Amino acid sequence: MATAISANKAELIAIANAVASEKMIDKGIVIEAMEDAIQRAARARYGAENDIRAKLDPNSGDLRLWRVVEVVEQVDDYYKQIDLKGAEKLQKGAAIGDFIVDPLPPIEFGRIAAQAAKQVIFQKVRDAERDRQYDEFKDRQGEIITGVVKRVEFGHIVVDLGRAEGVIRRDQQIPREVVRVNDRIRSLILNVRRENRGPQIFLSRAHPDFMKKLFAQEVPEIYDGIIEIKAAARDPGSRAKIGVISHDSSIDPVGACVGMKGSRVQAVVQEMQGEKIDIIPWSPDTATFVVNALQPANVSRVVIDEEEDRIEVVVPDDQLSLAIGRRGQNVRLASQLTAKAIDILTEADASEKRQKEFVANSEMFQNELDVDETLAQLLVAEGFGALEEVAYVELDELAAIEGFDEDLAQELQSRAQEALDRREQAARDERRGLGVDDALAEMPYLTEAMLVTLGKAGIKTLDDLADLATDELVEKKRAEPRRRGDDAPRPAPKGGILAEYGLSDEQGNEIIMAARAHWFDDEEEPAADAGEEQAEGDEA
C-alpha cells in the first residue's frame, strides 16, 4: 500500500536518530542520505531529466520538494530551463539568469521506490560508518588494543574491537597459542588500510613492538621515558631479547624491567605465552653491545668489519653451542638486536683462519716484492695485508718498523708500486683479450681488474654496461649461514657482478649513468644538426 512521505514526519526523525546512534555517525549524514533517497524517488516519479531537490528538516521532519529551472532567452533543455515568459508565471520579476524554485507535491513510495530508497540510505550510512572507523583507527598504529575473538577463519583470528573488527593473520600470531571464540585478547595495531570493502585493521601479537608496548604498560619508568628500549628481537613463542638503557644513572634498567621477584617481566611473559625474555643493557659501543647480546655465552674477542658491516665473534670452544643457541636462535636474535651480521668462530677456528691468512699474505709479499720469508712475515705481523697498503702508506710509518730504515722503506714502496703496475698491465692485457672496449676503462671507479670481471660476465661495451641495473652491478653477495652441516647443500652466492670489490650503491649508480651518457648525446646531435640547417636556410 502506498503511503505519503508527509504522513510520517516523526517516524523519519526517529529513524535518523536511531541509525545515527547505532552506527555512531553524525545525524546530519543520515538526514543527507534520506534526502538523497527522496530525490532519486522524485526523479523516478517526475522524470530523471529534471533537477529535483529535497530538504528534510532534522527537527520537525517537514519535507520540501522542488524543481529548479534556469531562466534563459532561448530554451535548449525544456526540463532544466525556462523562457522569460514562462518564468513570469512562476515568479514575478524574474530575470534572465535567475534560478526559479518550482514546488512539487509530496510523492508516495511504492514497494520498489521504498526498496530503492532503503538501498541508497543503507549505502550512504555504510560508507559513513567505514569513514568513521578509518578516521578512528588510522592514527592509532603502534597502540595495544584489547578485543574479543569473534571467529577464526582459515587460521586468521577476527577480533571484535567494539567499533570495528581487526584481524590477526596467521604469520602475526604466537605459534602454538590456542585461541577460542569469546576470549579476550590483546594485540598491537600493526597497520590500518583504507580499502573498497572498508578499512582493514591488521593486528599483531608476534611483532617486537608488541613486546615493547607490554613492557611500557608494566614498567612505569619506560612509560615515563626514564628507561628506553633501544632494540628488540623476537622468535615468537620461544625467546626474545631487548636492549634497554637508563637515562637516570641511579636506576638500573635491567632491574627495573625485571621488577620485584620478577613480577614485571613475568606479566609480559605470561601475555606472550611463556616466551623467554633476555633483558640486556644497551651500549653505544657496538662490540660491548654484541657481547651483551650473546649472553649467556662468554665471548673472547670481537672483530668488527665496518666495510662489510659484519662482526666476527670468537668464543671458547666449549661456548660455541651456547653462543649459537638451539637451531641458531641465540646468534640470530643477537644479530637482529644489533642490526649486524654476526659470524661465530671458536678460538681454534679463529687461530686457523689467522694462520691461513698469515701464510697467504707472507707468500704474496715474497713473490710480489721479491723479499725473503722473514721480511714478508714481519710486514704481515705489522698488519700489512695488501700491496696497496705498502705502496701508499706514509714512508715514516713503514720506516718505523723495528729493523727497517728509510732506504729499505723506500725500496719496498718502489717494489710494491712496480708490482701493482705489473698487475694492472696484466689485467689490461687480459681485458683486451676478452674484447672489452677501451671506452669502459674511462668509466669512474672501474679498475682493470673490475673490467676483466665484467668481460668474463659478457659485459664488453658501453651499451652492455648501461643496460644493467645498480643491484646487478654492485649488490653484495648474500651471506651464507654461519653454521651448516658438512653435507647440507649450499646456496649459490647471490650478488652483483662486481660484488667482491665493495662498491657502494652510489658508486654503482654513477658508473651506470656515465655509461648511459652517450645515449643522450645521440639524441642531442640531430637537434643540433636541425638547428644548423635552419640557420643556413635563414641566411639563404
Beta strands, then each sheet from edge to edge (+ up, - down):
strand 1: 3-4
strand 2: 52-56
strand 3: 63-71
strand 4: 81-82
strand 5: 99-103
strand 6: 108-109
strand 7: 144-153
strand 8: 156-160
strand 9: 165-168
strand 10: 184-193
strand 11: 200-204
strand 12: 227-235
strand 13: 239-246
strand 14: 276-281
strand 15: 301-305
strand 16: 310-315
strand 17: 341-346
sheet 1: 1+ 6-
sheet 2: 2+ 3- 4-
sheet 3: 2+ 3- 5+
sheet 4: 7+ 8- 9+ 11+ 10- 7+
sheet 5: 12+ 13- 14-
sheet 6: 15+ 16- 17-
end
